[in-house]
Amino acid sequence: MCGVIGILGSYPLRMSRELLLLLAHRGQDAAGLLWIEGDRAIDGKSIGSPSLIRLPDTSSNQILGSTRYPTSGKRVASEEDLNTFVGPFKVNAITLTHNGNITNMASVSEKQFDCDGEFLAERLSFHLENNSGDLPEAFRKLEAEVDGSYSLAGFYNGLLFAYRDSHGFKPLVFGRSSERTIVASESTVLDMGGVPLERDVYPGELLVFGNGGKMESYSISQNANHSHCFFEYVYFAHPAATIENQLVYDVRFRLGRALAQTFKKLHLDKPDYVVPVPDTSRPAAQAMAETLDVPIREIILKNRYLGRTFIVRTQEERDAMARSKYIYLDGKIRGKNILVVDDSIVRGTTAKMIVADLRKRGAAKVYFAVTCPPQAHPCYYGIDISTDRELIASTSSVNSIAEYIETDALIYQEEHTLENSIGIKDLCLACLDGDYPTEHARSIRKGIQQQGSKPNERDYERDFSQ
Ligand code: AMP
């Protein structure tokens, strides 16, 4: 998961940084902007938030932006890392920003790449050179050789292009006005950038935009079965984003309503409060409270100034950070039956800690509801859960997870209510059911099941395709 932006048409650089901030939730590791000044491509990058990118007080006609979530390469710690791992990337006449995860870099190219954004820019440039500069043809060659997810925005010869892989894993939308065209991972960027949302880029579709809102669409690859990442709706995307014509807030609300129905069937003691784990699960908690006719109380508050707990490496670090991530409204907990709602359980660290913290503060009962079904398989397409060892549900049953987190009842979303709540059919559910939609990912999964993972290595960093 990362965030991408492409703007064609004069726009102030400092305002484009504001647009990028709307995608900060998609990647908090680092951020970058690249713009064209005359015939030069210039970039500005920062570790952490886009707000730290230093920019001149000027405008540009061609701007690309990227927020980075590291699923390929390491976390950014230095200026040198910024240049190596953080987009947008420039290779010859191609500039490009990328959201997704390529799983077969090693089998496509002998050259070693530090990250997949740079790899994509190189391959595209290579195919352009070998196909007389024909962009659609270069994309056909690229689509035929790479495996994984990729939603791209970039510039070639002054034209803005947008491409979404033929599975449509990651979101990509665009909008146009007479002044500018904007391509972005999420529709909120278009709204703030002053252009109406036109539509999603279709899976396998290349769009090429010229000045004055001119647009050409090329069908690069036809794939009858699309595989939109369901976790975008559950966790990644902003609730105000519209993806595939679905408002993410509404999806999360429906997820909560479905969970409430499951909760009712268990005939447990009535909760005194429904409590969201901030921020993602708020719409679901509202729906649960409404459906169960129980008040919602925000007694778990987020420490906004803490960094990311998910991507730290050791369990000790993770536990320490998880402990300081939440602040509790102490006086509201003693003697109460509390129904906690979170979007997902990955390793179980957060859920276990919250249940223990509520009990320590005198909660009578703590139920734990999760808007996502158990994630029992690694993701190779852009969520940083790339090995079984990171997933408690890969080795433990729901009952064992409930015992581990010490809850009075653990209520997971079911797969069919997840699909119904999202409201579209063509979803990638690989981390739930192990059914990987691409060939190379299937070969990685098979290889891992036969040979096991290696410590300190993501599964997709190994090549089992030979
Ligand atoms: P864990 O504590 O390992 O079980 O992780 C679950 C918590 O991490 C939940 O509160 C989620 O909101 C959050 N989460 C789930 N997936 C991700 C992800 N890919 N990146 C960052 N945070 C995540």
Residues whose N, C-alpha, C, O or C-beta is under 5 A from the ligand:
A	BS01	AMP	F310 D342 D343 S344 I345 V346 R347 G348 T349 T350 A351 I383 D384
